[in-house]
Amino acid sequence: MSDSAENPIAETEPPAPKLDLAQPRVVAMLFGAVPYTWTFRRIGREDWERFFRSFDTETVAILGEQVETFEIETGIVELARTCVTKVEGYKLPDPLPANWRAMLPHGHLKAFASVLRDVHMTPPEETPMALSELIEVSLDCTWSGTAWRGLVHRFRPATLKEQRKFNRACGTYRIAGNDRGSRTIFPARQALMMDFYDELIESVDAAYVVNGEPLNSIDRIRREMDCSHKVAAIQAMLNAGGSGVVASAKKEDDGAQ
């Protein structure tokens, strides 16, 4: 007879928490002593691609003078402004005008957008790495106020042809100019990383779900996985193992007495 049959009030294991990619994201923040809460719709691939394309990276050389430009803040602000659907904590005008998003404070837009982008590789443990047929990386993130740790993504190894194609695409840039000077434009690589993820992914952590349903097939992972997590997972895979330092080689025991 099972324990539950013997003891009808026996404790049961609570269900494991799930990160539901389909649900609106709710982010609460304190500014001073005042709490504000923003609700965001699901952020799709088009939103993330527009955000990453907004990264303005270029080098301009004119008559021997070189100027480098990098600008990201505009895209960060626009990501938050276009995806937020509801805000709480403010003194809102009544009736609420159609352009209410334009009223949101610039600093709040940047702060809330930074939470939307909060996904990164899990810090490596100080233990030997386990080698396997699949490349396994894990991510940490903040999602609707919950801190997630060790979300696993498993990839098959890229073939030499696939790796070369990806590396060449990432290393491509555009130069325009004349005899007075030139302008070098470095495109964002994140869309390439999303495609690379879709090529190599095999399975993901069981904590990821969509409307309560697991991502239990490669096609479903490709279609449903949040693209900021795709980018972070590929970055983690490309940097797996971290950077090492040269150490003295360990001498083998030759058996001499």
Helices and strands as residue ranges (DSSP letters): H 3-6, E 19-20, E 25-31, E 34-40, H 45-53, E 56-62, E 65-71, H 73-83, E 84-88, G 100-103, H 106-116, E 119-121, E 135-143, E 146-155, H 160-170, E 174-177, E 181-185, H 190-200, E 201-204, E 208-210, E 213-214, H 218-224, H 227-238
